Amino acid sequence: MNILIVYSHPSKESYTFQILKQLESVLTEQRWNVEITDLYAQNFQSSMTEQEYHREGSANTTLPVSEDVLKEHKKIEKADCIIFLYPLWWSDCPAIMKGWFDRVYSVGYAYGHQPSLPKMKVIKYGIAICTAGHPNDFLNKTGIEQSMRTIMLNDRLGNRFENKEMFILGGTLSVDRVKEKHKSQINQLANTIKALFSQE
């Protein structure tokens, strides 16, 4: 099985990076093929070009798709499961990951399909994992959690995934108190993936 992790954080000293390494470890222990797209490391261009805007805004699929976007499409087509891992910044993912969706979910591929163009396949399992400084109770009480889930699961993942789930690893401002809980959640996630794909 092939798992693609789309990862967004600028620092290798971050708690989010620690989660990435744990996630990579538990998934490779299952002998799955794990590919990581580190958006900051590869300096992914998050802003649309003017040509890309005209292609998307007018659904003008005669205009070419950028090479870096086509590379992401190839990764998607290989994947059985895609995990999006990022920190919560101002109630959403970092701009560079938002830009990944803006550009990679191109018209004719992820939506507005035309018979003459390759269409994004439906992925078996999509997972969003978000680290957050505030505890989950605060995010729930303020409505931020529901907003995050609606945007990520209903819109960005949408019907492009058969199964979808979101894990919010909150309370990282007191990280020592939550580390073991988060570690357990990541281990359980690996078991969930294993169970889902063993049904095939």
CORUR-V641597 format. One record per residue. N is the residue number from 0. OMEGA is omega as a letter, one per 40 degrees, with the letter a starting at -180 (none if undefined). NEAR is the number of other C-alpha atoms within 10 Angstrom. D_LAST is the distance of its C-alpha to the last C-alpha in Angstrom with 1 decimal. Layout:
# CORUR-V641597
n->N omega->OMEGA near->NEAR d_last->D_LAST
n->N omega->OMEGA near->NEAR d_last->D_LAST
This chain:
# CORUR-V641597
n->0 omega->a near->13 d_last->11.6
n->1 omega->i near->16 d_last->14.5
n->2 omega->i near->23 d_last->16.1
n->3 omega->i near->20 d_last->19.3
n->4 omega->i near->22 d_last->21.9
n->5 omega->a near->19 d_last->24.7
n->6 omega->a near->23 d_last->27.5
n->7 omega->i near->24 d_last->30.9
n->8 omega->a near->22 d_last->33.8
n->9 omega->a near->16 d_last->37.0
n->10 omega->i near->11 d_last->37.8
n->11 omega->i near->10 d_last->36.4
n->12 omega->a near->9 d_last->38.4
n->13 omega->i near->12 d_last->36.5
n->14 omega->i near->17 d_last->34.4
n->15 omega->i near->24 d_last->31.6
n->16 omega->i near->19 d_last->31.7
n->17 omega->i near->12 d_last->31.4
n->18 omega->i near->21 d_last->28.2
n->19 omega->a near->21 d_last->27.0
n->20 omega->i near->12 d_last->27.8
n->21 omega->i near->15 d_last->26.2
n->22 omega->i near->21 d_last->23.0
n->23 omega->a near->18 d_last->23.1
n->24 omega->a near->13 d_last->23.8
n->25 omega->i near->17 d_last->21.1
n->26 omega->i near->21 d_last->18.4
n->27 omega->i near->14 d_last->19.9
n->28 omega->i near->10 d_last->20.1
n->29 omega->a near->12 d_last->16.4
n->30 omega->i near->10 d_last->17.1
n->31 omega->i near->14 d_last->15.4
n->32 omega->a near->13 d_last->17.5
n->33 omega->i near->18 d_last->19.5
n->34 omega->a near->16 d_last->22.0
n->35 omega->i near->15 d_last->24.6
n->36 omega->i near->16 d_last->26.6
n->37 omega->a near->17 d_last->29.8
n->38 omega->i near->19 d_last->31.6
n->39 omega->a near->15 d_last->35.0
n->40 omega->a near->12 d_last->34.9
n->41 omega->i near->8 d_last->34.3
n->42 omega->a near->10 d_last->36.8
n->43 omega->i near->16 d_last->34.6
n->44 omega->a near->16 d_last->36.8
n->45 omega->a near->17 d_last->36.1
n->46 omega->i near->15 d_last->38.8
n->47 omega->i near->14 d_last->38.6
n->48 omega->i near->12 d_last->41.2
n->49 omega->i near->9 d_last->43.6
n->50 omega->i near->14 d_last->41.9
n->51 omega->i near->21 d_last->38.5
n->52 omega->a near->15 d_last->40.0
n->53 omega->i near->14 d_last->41.5
n->54 omega->a near->19 d_last->38.2
n->55 omega->a near->20 d_last->36.3
n->56 omega->a near->10 d_last->39.2
n->57 omega->a near->10 d_last->40.2
n->58 omega->a near->17 d_last->36.7
n->59 omega->a near->15 d_last->38.5
n->60 omega->i near->19 d_last->35.7
n->61 omega->i near->7 d_last->38.4
n->62 omega->a near->12 d_last->38.9
n->63 omega->i near->10 d_last->37.0
n->64 omega->a near->17 d_last->34.1
n->65 omega->a near->14 d_last->35.1
n->66 omega->a near->9 d_last->34.0
n->67 omega->i near->12 d_last->32.7
n->68 omega->i near->16 d_last->30.6
n->69 omega->i near->13 d_last->29.2
n->70 omega->i near->11 d_last->28.2
n->71 omega->i near->16 d_last->26.2
n->72 omega->i near->20 d_last->24.5
n->73 omega->i near->11 d_last->23.4
n->74 omega->i near->17 d_last->21.9
n->75 omega->a near->20 d_last->20.0
n->76 omega->i near->14 d_last->18.7
n->77 omega->a near->15 d_last->17.4
n->78 omega->i near->20 d_last->15.6
n->79 omega->a near->18 d_last->12.1
n->80 omega->i near->22 d_last->13.8
n->81 omega->i near->25 d_last->17.6
n->82 omega->i near->20 d_last->19.8
n->83 omega->a near->19 d_last->23.4
n->84 omega->a near->25 d_last->25.8
n->85 omega->i near->23 d_last->29.4
n->86 omega->i near->24 d_last->32.5
n->87 omega->i near->19 d_last->33.9
n->88 omega->i near->13 d_last->37.0
n->89 omega->i near->8 d_last->39.1
n->90 omega->i near->14 d_last->36.2
n->91 omega->i near->19 d_last->33.8
n->92 omega->i near->21 d_last->32.3
n->93 omega->a near->16 d_last->34.7
n->94 omega->a near->13 d_last->36.2
n->95 omega->i near->20 d_last->34.6
n->96 omega->i near->24 d_last->31.0
n->97 omega->i near->16 d_last->32.3
n->98 omega->i near->18 d_last->33.6
n->99 omega->i near->19 d_last->30.2
n->100 omega->a near->15 d_last->28.9
n->101 omega->a near->17 d_last->32.3
n->102 omega->a near->23 d_last->32.2
n->103 omega->i near->21 d_last->28.6
n->104 omega->a near->18 d_last->27.6
n->105 omega->i near->23 d_last->30.1
n->106 omega->a near->22 d_last->31.0
n->107 omega->i near->20 d_last->29.5
n->108 omega->a near->18 d_last->26.4
n->109 omega->i near->17 d_last->25.1
n->110 omega->i near->13 d_last->27.2
n->111 omega->a near->12 d_last->29.9
n->112 omega->i near->16 d_last->27.9
n->113 omega->a near->12 d_last->29.9
n->114 omega->a near->7 d_last->28.9
n->115 omega->a near->8 d_last->30.7
n->116 omega->i near->11 d_last->28.9
n->117 omega->a near->12 d_last->25.4
n->118 omega->i near->17 d_last->23.3
n->119 omega->i near->18 d_last->21.1
n->120 omega->i near->16 d_last->17.5
n->121 omega->a near->16 d_last->15.5
n->122 omega->a near->20 d_last->13.9
n->123 omega->a near->17 d_last->10.7
n->124 omega->i near->21 d_last->12.9
n->125 omega->a near->23 d_last->16.6
n->126 omega->i near->22 d_last->18.8
n->127 omega->i near->20 d_last->22.6
n->128 omega->a near->21 d_last->24.5
n->129 omega->i near->21 d_last->28.2
n->130 omega->a near->22 d_last->31.1
n->131 omega->i near->21 d_last->34.1
n->132 omega->i near->16 d_last->37.6
n->133 omega->i near->15 d_last->38.1
n->134 omega->a near->17 d_last->36.4
n->135 omega->a near->15 d_last->33.7
n->136 omega->i near->12 d_last->36.3
n->137 omega->a near->13 d_last->38.6
n->138 omega->i near->20 d_last->35.9
n->139 omega->a near->12 d_last->35.0
n->140 omega->a near->10 d_last->38.7
n->141 omega->a near->10 d_last->39.6
n->142 omega->a near->12 d_last->36.8
n->143 omega->a near->16 d_last->35.6
n->144 omega->a near->17 d_last->32.2
n->145 omega->i near->13 d_last->31.5
n->146 omega->i near->14 d_last->32.8
n->147 omega->a near->19 d_last->30.6
n->148 omega->a near->18 d_last->27.5
n->149 omega->a near->14 d_last->28.6
n->150 omega->a near->13 d_last->29.2
n->151 omega->a near->20 d_last->26.2
n->152 omega->a near->19 d_last->23.4
n->153 omega->a near->13 d_last->25.0
n->154 omega->a near->11 d_last->26.7
n->155 omega->i near->16 d_last->25.5
n->156 omega->i near->22 d_last->21.8
n->157 omega->a near->15 d_last->22.1
n->158 omega->i near->13 d_last->19.9
n->159 omega->a near->19 d_last->18.9
n->160 omega->i near->20 d_last->16.0
n->161 omega->i near->12 d_last->13.3
n->162 omega->a near->17 d_last->13.8
n->163 omega->a near->21 d_last->17.0
n->164 omega->i near->16 d_last->19.2
n->165 omega->i near->16 d_last->22.5
n->166 omega->i near->16 d_last->24.2
n->167 omega->a near->20 d_last->27.9
n->168 omega->a near->25 d_last->29.5
n->169 omega->i near->22 d_last->32.9
n->170 omega->a near->21 d_last->36.2
n->171 omega->i near->18 d_last->36.5
n->172 omega->i near->12 d_last->40.2
n->173 omega->a near->12 d_last->40.4
n->174 omega->a near->13 d_last->37.6
n->175 omega->a near->10 d_last->38.6
n->176 omega->a near->11 d_last->37.9
n->177 omega->a near->15 d_last->34.3
n->178 omega->a near->16 d_last->33.1
n->179 omega->i near->11 d_last->31.6
n->180 omega->a near->11 d_last->29.9
n->181 omega->i near->20 d_last->28.3
n->182 omega->i near->15 d_last->27.3
n->183 omega->i near->10 d_last->25.6
n->184 omega->i near->15 d_last->23.8
n->185 omega->i near->21 d_last->22.5
n->186 omega->i near->15 d_last->21.3
n->187 omega->i near->13 d_last->19.6
n->188 omega->i near->18 d_last->17.9
n->189 omega->i near->17 d_last->16.4
n->190 omega->i near->14 d_last->15.1
n->191 omega->i near->12 d_last->13.6
n->192 omega->a near->15 d_last->11.8
n->193 omega->a near->15 d_last->10.6
n->194 omega->a near->11 d_last->9.5
n->195 omega->a near->13 d_last->7.8
n->196 omega->i near->13 d_last->5.7
n->197 omega->i near->8 d_last->5.4
n->198 omega->a near->6 d_last->3.8
n->199 omega->none near->5 d_last->0.0
